[in-house]
């Protein structure tokens, strides 16, 4: 972090493949989910309607999950 640098960016956002290995990698490096769950992301971004969900079916899973890293933590360290 250079005080003379006048470029502005606060967040890094990735669309991570939804596998334990990939998600774990990003979490170990400080990334957090933009949405709390797969279902929240499906509702928020893809228009999924949980009312239409059939009771005995497994809920659909996202192929990818949106994750973000707040660059401000680099300034604090």
Secondary structure in CASP SS format (residue, H / E / C, confidence):
PFRMAT SS
TARGET T0000
AUTHOR 0000-0000-0000
METHOD secondary structure of the structure
MODEL  1
X C 1.00
X C 1.00
X C 1.00
X C 1.00
X C 1.00
X C 1.00
X C 1.00
X C 1.00
X C 1.00
X C 1.00
X E 1.00
X E 1.00
X E 1.00
X E 1.00
X E 1.00
X E 1.00
X E 1.00
X C 1.00
X C 1.00
X H 1.00
X H 1.00
X H 1.00
X H 1.00
X H 1.00
X H 1.00
X H 1.00
X H 1.00
X H 1.00
X C 1.00
X C 1.00
X C 1.00
X E 1.00
X E 1.00
X C 1.00
X C 1.00
X C 1.00
X C 1.00
X H 1.00
X H 1.00
X H 1.00
X H 1.00
X H 1.00
X H 1.00
X H 1.00
X H 1.00
X H 1.00
X C 1.00
X C 1.00
X C 1.00
X H 1.00
X H 1.00
X H 1.00
X C 1.00
X C 1.00
X C 1.00
X C 1.00
X C 1.00
X C 1.00
X C 1.00
X C 1.00
X C 1.00
X C 1.00
X C 1.00
X E 1.00
X E 1.00
X E 1.00
X E 1.00
X E 1.00
X E 1.00
X E 1.00
X C 1.00
X H 1.00
X H 1.00
X H 1.00
X H 1.00
X H 1.00
X C 1.00
END
